[in-house]
Amino acid sequence: MSRREAPPPKKTVSAKAPAKPKPVGKPAAKASALIALTAPPTSADVGRRAGVSRTTVSFVLNGVQNQGISEATREKVLVAARELGYEPHAAARSLVCCSTRTVGLVVPQTAHLYVDAFLAQVLASVNDECHRHGLKLLIDSSEGAGREPGGFTQMARSRRIDGLIMAHPRSAEMEHLQR
C-alpha cells in the first residue's frame, strides 16, 4: 500500500512586491520578554514547509518504513524539520508510545544534595546514564512542606515517569513502595 505525497506548492509570478512570510507556529497566548512570541513549530508546519501531509511527516520523523515515501521526500521533511527547529511534543509522544522516557529520583530532602557528597556523586552518575540512554531525570524530595507521605509513588502510577530510584529511603517510604 502506497501513501500519496502532497504535490509541491504552485509557484506564482507577480509584478507586486513579495508578501511578507507568515510566522510559523501558533501565536503564543501571552507574550513576554523572556518567552518566544510564537509557539514552537508543529508537525503540520513541517508538512507545509516540505509540501507533504502531516501523516508523511509523522512516518518520516518516527522512522516508519514501507509506506512508499521516497528518499527525496524523506530528506525534504528532515530538512524542513531542521530549518524550523521542530522538536516532537513530549507529552503527545508519551501518549502514543506509553513512555515518558523520564526516570524519577527521590531524595529525602533537597538540602541533602548540598551536604551529602555520596548523594551528589550518585546524582551525577544517574544523570549521565540517563542522558547516555536518551532519558530525562526528574528529581523530587519525599520530605518537606506540603509533601504527602508516599506522594512520589503517584508519579509512577500516573505514568509521569517510567522508573523510580529512591536515595536513602526511609521505612515509611518503603511501605508506600510495597503497596
Backbone as CSV, one residue per row, in Angstrom:
resi,resn,N_x,N_y,N_z,CA_x,CA_y,CA_z,C_x,C_y,C_z
1,MET,0.851,-1.174,0.000,0.000,0.000,0.000,0.893,1.232,0.000
2,SER,0.623,2.159,-0.837,1.459,3.346,-1.011,0.689,4.587,-0.607
3,ARG,1.327,5.450,0.123,0.731,6.734,0.518,1.063,7.754,-0.559
4,ARG,0.103,8.621,-0.857,0.362,9.653,-1.849,0.976,10.855,-1.172
5,GLU,1.951,11.403,-1.808,2.592,12.601,-1.297,1.862,13.814,-1.855
6,ALA,1.761,14.835,-1.046,1.112,16.065,-1.495,1.957,16.696,-2.594
7,PRO,1.299,17.262,-3.617,2.084,17.907,-4.675,2.772,19.145,-4.142
8,PRO,3.902,19.527,-4.743,4.604,20.731,-4.263,3.721,21.956,-4.505
9,PRO,3.852,22.981,-3.663,3.027,24.177,-3.839,3.340,24.838,-5.183
10,LYS,2.267,25.402,-5.798,2.433,26.057,-7.090,3.114,27.404,-6.897
11,LYS,4.021,27.720,-7.808,4.721,28.993,-7.747,3.995,29.980,-8.651
12,THR,3.818,31.197,-8.159,3.161,32.216,-8.970,4.125,33.366,-9.177
13,VAL,4.014,33.990,-10.316,4.855,35.135,-10.632,3.969,36.368,-10.591
14,SER,4.435,37.398,-9.902,3.632,38.598,-9.746,4.531,39.810,-9.872
15,ALA,3.951,40.919,-10.392,4.708,42.161,-10.502,4.712,42.913,-9.187
16,LYS,3.853,42.485,-8.242,3.774,43.152,-6.948,4.972,42.755,-6.086
17,ALA,5.179,43.561,-5.071,6.247,43.232,-4.116,5.885,41.934,-3.412
18,PRO,6.867,41.102,-3.102,6.566,39.833,-2.439,5.954,40.080,-1.064
19,ALA,4.997,39.203,-0.726,4.334,39.316,0.577,5.299,38.891,1.661
20,LYS,5.104,39.438,2.861,5.931,39.028,3.993,5.609,37.584,4.332
21,PRO,6.616,36.779,4.673,6.322,35.402,5.045,5.517,35.373,6.346
22,LYS,4.582,34.416,6.401,3.766,34.282,7.600,4.585,33.575,8.664
23,PRO,4.410,33.960,9.941,5.152,33.273,11.000,4.697,31.823,11.107
24,VAL,5.633,30.952,11.423,5.336,29.541,11.580,4.934,29.294,13.015
25,GLY,4.011,28.397,13.229,3.556,28.077,14.578,2.329,28.883,14.925
26,LYS,1.768,28.573,16.067,0.577,29.262,16.531,0.992,30.421,17.418
27,PRO,0.252,31.532,17.411,0.616,32.648,18.281,0.551,32.221,19.741
28,ALA,1.493,32.672,20.526,1.507,32.347,21.946,0.363,33.071,22.629
29,ALA,-0.187,32.445,23.680,-1.313,33.037,24.380,-0.913,34.337,25.052
30,LYS,0.284,34.380,25.606,0.737,35.562,26.317,2.207,35.792,25.977
31,ALA,2.519,36.979,25.491,3.895,37.273,25.116,4.644,37.841,26.317
32,SER,5.914,37.580,26.368,6.763,38.079,27.432,8.139,38.332,26.844
33,ALA,8.906,39.172,27.499,10.255,39.450,27.022,11.124,38.200,27.078
34,LEU,10.791,37.261,27.963,11.592,36.060,28.114,11.036,34.874,27.345
35,ILE,9.832,35.004,26.807,9.188,33.904,26.108,9.072,34.258,24.635
36,ALA,9.293,33.267,23.768,9.177,33.496,22.337,7.764,33.964,22.001
37,LEU,7.644,34.770,20.938,6.353,35.322,20.564,5.465,34.316,19.847
38,THR,6.022,33.244,19.329,5.207,32.225,18.689,5.464,30.885,19.360
39,ALA,4.460,30.031,19.268,4.593,28.680,19.814,5.578,27.906,18.946
40,PRO,6.130,26.831,19.476,7.067,26.035,18.675,6.367,25.460,17.445
41,PRO,7.124,25.180,16.386,6.512,24.633,15.182,5.926,23.251,15.431
42,THR,4.859,22.949,14.703,4.190,21.654,14.814,4.546,20.784,13.618
43,SER,4.114,19.527,13.661,4.349,18.640,12.526,3.589,19.148,11.295
44,ALA,2.458,19.824,11.510,1.720,20.410,10.380,2.557,21.507,9.714
45,ASP,3.271,22.299,10.523,4.158,23.334,9.976,5.273,22.698,9.142
46,VAL,5.815,21.602,9.632,6.868,20.894,8.890,6.302,20.392,7.564
47,GLY,5.091,19.843,7.597,4.449,19.348,6.385,4.237,20.453,5.359
48,ARG,3.762,21.630,5.823,3.564,22.761,4.907,4.897,23.179,4.281
49,ARG,5.944,23.259,5.098,7.262,23.680,4.595,7.791,22.674,3.574
50,ALA,7.579,21.371,3.840,8.107,20.336,2.951,7.156,20.021,1.791
51,GLY,5.912,20.522,1.860,4.939,20.243,0.809,4.387,18.829,0.872
52,VAL,4.263,18.288,2.087,3.729,16.935,2.266,2.668,16.948,3.364
53,SER,1.995,15.831,3.521,0.948,15.727,4.543,1.564,15.541,5.930
54,ARG,0.751,15.787,6.941,1.191,15.585,8.322,1.502,14.112,8.569
55,THR,0.737,13.237,7.924,0.970,11.798,8.073,2.349,11.431,7.543
56,THR,2.724,11.997,6.403,4.049,11.731,5.839,5.130,12.220,6.798
57,VAL,4.915,13.402,7.380,5.870,13.933,8.358,6.004,12.961,9.522
58,SER,4.882,12.478,10.026,4.904,11.543,11.152,5.671,10.275,10.801
59,PHE,5.392,9.701,9.620,6.096,8.488,9.203,7.600,8.723,9.109
60,VAL,7.996,9.843,8.517,9.422,10.125,8.337,10.105,10.332,9.683
61,LEU,9.525,11.187,10.534,10.180,11.524,11.805,10.177,10.362,12.794
62,ASN,9.245,9.426,12.618,9.205,8.253,13.503,9.897,7.044,12.890
63,GLY,10.503,7.234,11.706,11.282,6.156,11.094,10.452,5.002,10.572
64,VAL,9.173,5.230,10.247,8.320,4.164,9.726,8.724,3.871,8.283
65,GLN,8.949,2.612,7.991,9.379,2.194,6.653,8.204,1.599,5.877
66,ASN,8.436,1.286,4.618,7.475,0.600,3.746,6.153,1.336,3.605
67,GLN,6.208,2.654,3.494,4.997,3.442,3.280,5.023,4.142,1.927
68,GLY,5.971,3.776,1.080,6.064,4.355,-0.260,6.579,5.784,-0.263
69,ILE,7.359,6.167,0.745,7.903,7.517,0.824,9.313,7.491,0.244
70,SER,9.526,8.306,-0.780,10.829,8.315,-1.454,11.904,8.932,-0.558
71,GLU,13.151,8.627,-0.884,14.277,9.203,-0.134,14.301,10.721,-0.283
72,ALA,13.931,11.222,-1.465,13.913,12.674,-1.688,12.888,13.338,-0.757
73,THR,11.728,12.701,-0.609,10.702,13.250,0.274,11.151,13.176,1.726
74,ARG,11.751,12.061,2.105,12.280,11.936,3.472,13.253,13.070,3.763
75,GLU,14.128,13.333,2.818,15.129,14.378,3.011,14.462,15.750,3.116
76,LYS,13.425,16.011,2.294,12.700,17.294,2.366,12.084,17.489,3.744
77,VAL,11.504,16.421,4.291,10.877,16.510,5.615,11.933,16.762,6.684
78,LEU,13.038,16.050,6.625,14.094,16.220,7.625,14.705,17.621,7.556
79,VAL,14.886,18.130,6.338,15.426,19.483,6.172,14.439,20.509,6.730
80,ALA,13.145,20.349,6.407,12.127,21.285,6.898,12.081,21.267,8.424
81,ALA,12.134,20.091,9.017,12.099,19.980,10.479,13.317,20.666,11.094
82,ARG,14.466,20.463,10.486,15.695,21.080,10.982,15.629,22.598,10.846
83,GLU,15.177,23.089,9.693,15.097,24.531,9.465,14.133,25.217,10.438
84,LEU,13.025,24.542,10.741,12.026,25.127,11.642,12.395,24.935,13.115
85,GLY,13.361,24.081,13.383,13.707,23.784,14.773,12.644,22.918,15.435
86,TYR,12.021,22.032,14.650,10.940,21.186,15.166,11.462,20.197,16.188
87,GLU,10.760,20.106,17.301,11.030,19.106,18.331,9.713,18.400,18.619
88,PRO,9.705,17.069,18.672,8.454,16.367,18.977,7.911,16.788,20.338
89,HIS,6.599,16.837,20.461,5.935,17.205,21.709,6.002,16.000,22.646
90,ALA,6.727,16.137,23.753,6.991,15.003,24.645,5.708,14.408,25.213
91,ALA,4.756,15.233,25.615,3.514,14.712,26.205,2.715,13.930,25.168
92,ALA,2.629,14.451,23.955,1.893,13.751,22.904,2.582,12.428,22.569
93,ARG,3.903,12.457,22.482,4.646,11.239,22.173,4.460,10.191,23.269
94,SER,4.394,10.625,24.537,4.231,9.663,25.627,2.861,8.996,25.570
95,LEU,1.843,9.696,25.046,0.527,9.081,24.896,0.564,7.968,23.856
96,VAL,1.286,8.185,22.781,1.360,7.203,21.707,2.280,6.051,22.093
97,CYS,3.417,6.370,22.672,4.439,5.357,22.966,4.253,4.704,24.331
98,CYS,3.385,5.258,25.172,3.206,4.785,26.551,4.520,4.863,27.331
99,SER,5.333,5.849,27.020,6.596,6.036,27.704,6.924,7.518,27.751
100,THR,7.363,7.983,28.920,7.754,9.386,29.051,9.251,9.571,28.861
101,ARG,10.008,8.467,28.876,11.467,8.486,28.793,12.054,9.334,29.918
102,THR,11.394,9.253,31.088,11.805,10.014,32.264,11.951,9.067,33.454
103,VAL,13.026,9.260,34.201,13.283,8.496,35.423,13.179,9.460,36.596
104,GLY,12.493,9.038,37.642,12.371,9.856,38.837,13.417,9.461,39.869
105,LEU,14.047,10.438,40.494,14.994,10.208,41.585,14.450,10.942,42.799
106,VAL,14.158,10.196,43.851,13.586,10.797,45.052,14.640,10.778,46.156
107,VAL,14.889,11.971,46.696,15.812,12.125,47.821,14.986,12.533,49.041
108,PRO,15.458,12.235,50.263,14.668,12.606,51.434,14.411,14.115,51.501
109,GLN,15.455,14.908,51.352,15.315,16.367,51.385,16.272,16.949,50.346
110,THR,15.831,17.967,49.642,16.703,18.546,48.620,17.969,19.146,49.222
111,ALA,17.919,19.557,50.479,19.110,20.115,51.133,20.234,19.077,51.206
112,HIS,19.881,17.777,51.191,20.899,16.728,51.231,21.809,16.789,49.999
113,LEU,21.317,17.331,48.895,22.135,17.418,47.686,23.347,18.326,47.897
114,TYR,23.236,19.267,48.831,24.327,20.214,49.090,25.367,19.671,50.073
115,VAL,24.959,18.771,50.970,25.864,18.346,52.040,26.299,16.892,51.967
116,ASP,25.612,16.068,51.190,25.923,14.648,51.116,26.728,14.383,49.833
117,ALA,28.047,14.249,49.978,28.920,14.073,48.813,28.590,12.786,48.061
118,PHE,28.233,11.735,48.777,27.883,10.474,48.118,26.632,10.655,47.265
119,LEU,25.635,11.334,47.798,24.394,11.559,47.066,24.649,12.401,45.805
120,ALA,25.530,13.383,45.914,25.873,14.202,44.749,26.532,13.348,43.665
121,GLN,27.388,12.399,44.059,28.034,11.514,43.096,27.007,10.585,42.446
122,VAL,26.080,10.066,43.260,25.024,9.207,42.723,24.191,9.992,41.714
123,LEU,23.816,11.210,42.083,23.022,12.054,41.204,23.744,12.291,39.874
124,ALA,25.019,12.630,39.938,25.793,12.881,38.716,25.865,11.625,37.851
125,SER,26.091,10.471,38.457,26.189,9.218,37.699,24.855,8.832,37.075
126,VAL,23.774,8.952,37.846,22.446,8.625,37.319,22.101,9.570,36.171
127,ASN,22.387,10.844,36.340,22.101,11.825,35.299,22.885,11.505,34.018
128,ASP,24.170,11.178,34.154,24.989,10.826,32.988,24.431,9.604,32.260
129,GLU,24.045,8.583,33.006,23.492,7.368,32.394,22.157,7.640,31.720
130,CYS,21.334,8.467,32.346,20.048,8.822,31.729,20.283,9.503,30.389
131,HIS,21.183,10.470,30.354,21.471,11.178,29.105,22.054,10.236,28.059
132,ARG,22.891,9.314,28.501,23.500,8.360,27.570,22.454,7.493,26.890
133,HIS,21.344,7.242,27.588,20.275,6.403,27.046,19.085,7.219,26.539
134,GLY,19.256,8.537,26.423,18.191,9.384,25.894,17.037,9.592,26.859
135,LEU,17.314,9.506,28.154,16.279,9.681,29.170,16.461,11.008,29.896
136,LYS,15.397,11.488,30.494,15.451,12.686,31.327,15.364,12.256,32.782
137,LEU,15.921,13.075,33.658,15.910,12.787,35.089,15.087,13.845,35.803
138,LEU,14.128,13.396,36.601,13.284,14.269,37.398,13.633,14.031,38.859
139,ILE,13.991,15.095,39.576,14.397,14.971,40.977,13.311,15.564,41.856
140,ASP,12.955,14.834,42.904,11.943,15.296,43.853,12.388,14.876,45.247
141,SER,11.803,15.499,46.254,12.110,15.107,47.633,10.867,14.487,48.254
142,SER,11.089,13.595,49.197,9.964,12.914,49.842,9.539,13.604,51.126
143,GLU,10.351,14.492,51.653,10.017,15.191,52.894,10.001,16.689,52.644
144,GLY,9.256,17.391,53.459,9.217,18.840,53.340,7.786,19.344,53.379
145,ALA,7.663,20.649,53.404,6.358,21.282,53.499,5.491,20.914,52.297
146,GLY,4.252,20.541,52.586,3.294,20.245,51.530,3.455,18.882,50.881
147,ARG,4.362,18.051,51.373,4.577,16.729,50.794,3.689,15.706,51.502
148,GLU,3.011,14.910,50.702,2.219,13.810,51.259,3.118,12.596,51.381
149,PRO,2.970,11.824,52.443,3.761,10.595,52.540,3.454,9.684,51.345
150,GLY,4.481,9.238,50.666,4.304,8.356,49.516,3.815,9.060,48.269
151,GLY,3.806,10.385,48.257,3.336,11.135,47.093,4.115,10.837,45.831
152,PHE,5.373,10.458,45.996,6.221,10.146,44.840,5.724,8.929,44.077
153,THR,5.027,8.006,44.748,4.537,6.811,44.053,3.453,7.174,43.038
154,GLN,2.765,8.295,43.268,1.733,8.722,42.318,2.353,9.063,40.963
155,MET,3.579,9.589,40.967,4.254,9.891,39.695,4.401,8.627,38.853
156,ALA,4.748,7.522,39.512,4.929,6.267,38.783,3.584,5.682,38.362
157,ARG,2.620,5.696,39.266,1.306,5.124,38.942,0.590,5.905,37.843
158,SER,0.773,7.211,37.806,0.106,8.030,36.792,0.911,8.079,35.495
159,ARG,1.993,7.313,35.411,2.818,7.187,34.215,3.532,8.473,33.826
160,ARG,3.810,9.344,34.809,4.597,10.540,34.513,6.082,10.214,34.464
161,ILE,6.448,9.076,35.041,7.830,8.594,34.980,7.803,7.118,34.613
162,ASP,8.887,6.642,34.023,8.978,5.231,33.639,9.738,4.401,34.662
163,GLY,10.498,5.060,35.517,11.261,4.360,36.536,11.442,5.245,37.746
164,LEU,11.718,4.631,38.890,11.857,5.376,40.133,13.077,4.882,40.895
165,ILE,13.922,5.813,41.297,15.098,5.500,42.111,14.912,6.218,43.441
166,MET,15.055,5.480,44.521,14.944,6.068,45.860,16.339,6.159,46.468
167,ALA,16.746,7.352,46.850,18.023,7.543,47.530,17.751,7.640,49.021
168,HIS,18.391,6.821,49.804,18.220,6.786,51.267,16.741,6.657,51.665
169,PRO,16.036,5.615,51.194,14.613,5.509,51.542,14.409,5.239,53.038
170,ARG,13.398,5.865,53.588,13.011,5.650,54.988,12.041,4.468,55.042
171,SER,11.856,3.894,56.204,10.963,2.726,56.316,9.527,3.097,55.938
172,ALA,9.083,4.318,56.251,7.724,4.737,55.884,7.575,4.807,54.367
173,GLU,8.634,5.233,53.682,8.589,5.302,52.224,8.560,3.906,51.616
174,MET,9.272,2.971,52.233,9.293,1.606,51.733,7.890,0.982,51.789
175,GLU,7.110,1.347,52.820,5.731,0.839,52.924,4.921,1.285,51.718
176,HIS,5.103,2.525,51.291,4.356,3.034,50.139,4.790,2.344,48.851
177,LEU,6.068,2.000,48.757,6.554,1.335,47.553,6.030,-0.092,47.456
178,GLN,5.780,-0.745,48.591,5.335,-2.129,48.591,3.846,-2.252,48.319
179,ARG,3.107,-1.171,48.329,1.653,-1.237,48.089,1.355,-1.498,46.651
